């Protein structure tokens, strides 16, 4: 029997986007059916497989994509979101394969289901881009999305703090406005896709908050205070408003976690990381 760690590593090493999607879905089905052993006998790769395209650029070299008012702008935004979802497949399977031995079996249940969701999200965004005359890889993309995984590869608690509870939570803040802009531009099909992704991401942030709380309880530490410490140490950006407090609270990420960081001056946040 193949182990869950071997299966996760196989997903991570795959570089072709559509093959990665198929492999992610196959692993999720095999896990649900009980045909993968709950064993962690394989190390996760240091970096996932990546296709030759899109060209990956540092953030300061990324072209401005506007706010999605034109079809060109909507294509650029959909491409950026597709790239995020493609990276999110790897982040989910890496979490399951790298940290699963530290948790109950249901941790793997949760993150394998997240990986399957992210694969579906990428597939529908890629299909939508094709309908609009483009496709994943046609535009440059952000080179730094795997940095959060590298920064937190040694620490499950740090990974949960940064990836679902900062990066995915930010999607909860900005997606409703993006959906509204797409609707205003007459692109109802894209708006429906983004709304579906938004509802799934609430659940993903909820998994992060749940398992972060599990670790905090096991160490008898204050989860909100520990979360802020880890974010200051491992997240290179700034936690800033506006916040979708309602969606965050639904996911279990309440204001006592992030509001104190949002009130912090950027200079102080940088000093805390030193």
C-alpha positions in Angstrom: 0.0 0.0 0.0 1.3 3.5 -0.9 1.5 5.8 2.1 -0.1 9.3 2.3 3.3 10.9 2.6 4.5 9.2 -0.7 1.3 10.3 -2.4 1.6 13.9 -1.2 5.2 14.1 -2.4 4.2 12.8 -5.8 1.6 15.7 -6.1 4.3 18.2 -5.1 6.9 16.9 -7.5 4.5 17.1 -10.5 5.2 20.1 -12.7 2.5 19.9 -15.4 -0.5 21.9 -14.1 -3.4 19.7 -15.3 -1.5 16.5 -14.4 -1.0 18.0 -10.9 -4.8 18.6 -10.7 -5.6 15.0 -11.7 -3.0 13.6 -9.3 -4.3 15.8 -6.4 -7.9 14.6 -7.1 -6.8 10.9 -7.3 -4.9 11.1 -4.0 -8.0 12.7 -2.3 -10.2 9.8 -3.6 -7.7 7.2 -2.6 -7.4 8.7 0.9 -11.2 8.8 1.3 -11.4 5.1 0.2 -8.7 4.1 2.7 -6.2 2.8 0.1 -3.4 5.0 1.4 -1.6 4.1 4.6 -1.5 6.7 7.4 2.3 6.7 7.4 4.9 9.4 7.0 7.9 7.6 5.5 8.7 10.1 2.8 10.1 13.6 3.1 8.4 16.4 1.2 10.5 18.0 -1.5 12.1 21.4 -0.7 10.4 22.9 -3.7 7.4 21.7 -5.8 7.5 21.1 -9.5 6.8 24.1 -11.7 5.9 24.4 -15.3 8.1 26.4 -17.8 5.2 28.9 -17.9 4.2 31.2 -16.5 7.3 33.3 -16.2 7.8 34.0 -12.5 8.8 37.5 -11.4 9.6 39.2 -8.1 6.7 41.3 -6.8 8.4 44.6 -7.8 8.5 43.5 -11.4 5.0 42.3 -11.8 3.0 44.5 -14.3 0.0 46.5 -12.9 -3.2 44.6 -13.6 -5.8 47.2 -12.7 -9.1 46.5 -10.9 -10.8 44.2 -13.4 -12.9 46.9 -15.1 -12.0 45.8 -18.6 -11.9 42.3 -20.0 -8.1 42.5 -20.2 -8.0 43.5 -16.5 -10.3 40.6 -15.6 -8.2 38.1 -17.5 -5.1 39.4 -15.6 -6.9 39.1 -12.3 -8.2 35.6 -13.1 -4.7 34.6 -14.1 -3.3 35.9 -10.8 -5.9 34.0 -8.9 -5.3 30.8 -10.9 -1.6 31.0 -10.0 -2.5 31.4 -6.3 -4.8 28.3 -6.5 -2.0 26.3 -8.3 0.4 27.1 -5.5 -2.3 26.4 -2.9 -2.5 22.8 -4.2 1.1 22.3 -3.1 0.7 24.1 0.2 -2.2 21.8 1.2 -0.5 18.6 0.2 2.8 19.8 1.8 1.0 20.5 5.1 -0.6 17.0 5.1 2.6 15.2 4.2 5.1 17.2 6.2 3.1 17.7 9.4 0.5 14.9 9.5 2.5 12.7 11.9 2.2 15.4 14.6 -1.6 15.4 14.6 -4.7 13.1 14.7 -5.7 11.4 11.4 -8.4 14.1 10.9 -5.7 16.7 10.2 -4.8 14.8 7.1 -8.5 14.5 6.3 -8.8 18.2 6.4 -5.8 19.2 4.4 -6.2 16.6 1.7 -9.8 17.9 1.2 -8.3 21.4 1.0 -5.9 20.2 -1.7 -8.7 18.7 -3.7 -10.6 22.0 -3.4 -7.6 24.0 -4.6 -7.2 21.6 -7.6 -10.8 22.2 -8.5 -10.4 26.0 -8.1 -7.4 26.0 -10.4 -9.2 23.9 -13.0 -12.2 26.1 -13.2 -10.2 29.2 -13.4 -8.0 27.8 -16.1 -11.1 26.8 -18.0 -12.6 30.2 -17.6 -9.4 31.8 -18.9 -9.6 29.5 -21.9 -13.1 30.7 -22.6 -11.8 34.3 -22.5 -9.1 33.5 -25.0 -6.2 33.1 -22.6 -5.0 30.4 -20.2 -2.8 29.7 -17.3 0.8 30.5 -18.2 -0.1 33.2 -20.7 0.9 36.0 -18.3 3.7 36.4 -15.8 3.1 35.5 -12.2 4.3 36.2 -8.7 7.5 34.3 -7.8 7.1 34.5 -4.0 4.1 32.3 -3.2 6.2 29.3 -2.0 8.2 31.5 0.3 5.7 31.1 3.1 6.1 27.3 2.9 9.9 27.6 3.0 9.8 30.0 5.9 7.6 27.7 8.0 8.8 24.3 6.9 10.2 23.5 10.3 7.2 24.4 12.4 3.6 23.3 12.0 2.2 26.0 14.2 4.0 28.7 12.2 2.7 27.2 8.9 -0.9 27.3 10.2 -0.4 30.8 11.4 0.9 32.2 8.1 -0.7 30.2 5.3 -4.4 29.7 6.2 -4.7 32.3 8.9 -2.9 35.2 7.1 -2.7 34.5 3.4 -6.0 32.7 2.9 -7.8 35.0 5.3 -6.7 37.9 3.1 -8.7 36.3 0.3 -11.8 36.5 2.5 -11.2 40.3 2.8 -10.8 41.1 -0.9 -12.9 38.5 -2.8 -16.4 40.0 -2.1 -15.4 43.3 -3.7 -13.8 41.5 -6.6 -17.0 39.5 -7.2 -18.9 42.8 -7.2 -16.6 44.4 -9.7 -16.9 41.4 -12.0 -20.7 41.5 -11.8 -20.6 45.3 -12.6 -18.5 44.5 -15.6 -21.1 41.9 -16.8 -18.9 38.9 -16.1 -21.4 36.8 -14.1 -19.7 33.5 -15.0 -16.4 34.6 -13.4 -18.2 36.1 -10.5 -19.9 32.8 -9.7 -16.6 31.0 -9.8 -15.0 33.5 -7.4 -18.0 33.3 -5.0 -17.6 29.5 -4.9 -13.9 29.8 -4.1 -14.7 32.4 -1.4 -17.1 30.0 0.4 -14.6 27.2 0.2 -11.9 29.4 1.6 -13.9 30.2 4.7 -13.7 26.5 5.5 -10.0 26.4 4.8 -9.2 29.3 7.1 -11.4 27.4 9.6 -9.2 24.4 9.4 -6.2 26.6 10.1 -7.8 28.1 13.1 -8.9 24.7 14.4 -5.6 23.0 14.2 -3.7 26.1 15.5 -6.0 26.1 18.5 -5.3 22.3 18.9 -1.6 23.0 19.2 -2.0 26.0 21.5 -4.2 24.0 23.8 -1.7 21.2 23.9 1.0 23.7 25.0 -1.3 25.6 27.3 -0.6 28.9 25.6 -2.8 31.8 24.6 -3.6 31.2 20.9 -4.1 34.8 19.8 -0.9 36.0 21.5 1.1 33.0 20.0 -0.4 33.7 16.6 0.7 37.3 16.6 4.2 36.3 17.7 4.5 33.8 14.9 3.1 36.2 12.3 5.5 38.9 13.3 8.4 36.5 13.1 7.5 34.6 9.9 5.3 36.8 7.7 7.1 39.3 5.6 4.1 41.4 4.8 1.8 43.5 6.9 -1.6 42.5 8.3 -3.8 45.4 7.4 -7.5 46.4 7.0 -10.0 46.3 5.6 -11.0 43.0 7.2 -14.0 40.9 6.5 -14.7 40.4 10.2 -17.9 38.3 9.6 -16.2 35.7 7.3 -13.1 35.6 9.5 -15.3 35.0 12.6 -17.2 32.3 10.8 -13.8 30.6 10.3 -12.9 31.0 13.9 -10.4 33.8 13.3 -11.7 36.5 15.6 -10.6 40.1 15.9 -8.6 39.4 19.1 -6.1 37.6 16.9 -5.4 40.2 14.1 -6.7 43.6 15.3 -3.6 44.3 17.5 -1.3 43.6 14.5 -3.4 45.9 12.3 -2.9 48.7 14.8 0.9 48.3 14.9 3.1 50.7 13.0 4.9 49.0 10.1 8.3 50.0 11.7 7.4 48.2 14.9 6.3 45.1 13.0 9.6 45.1 11.2 11.5 45.5 14.4 9.7 42.6 16.0 10.9 40.3 13.1 14.6 41.2 13.8 
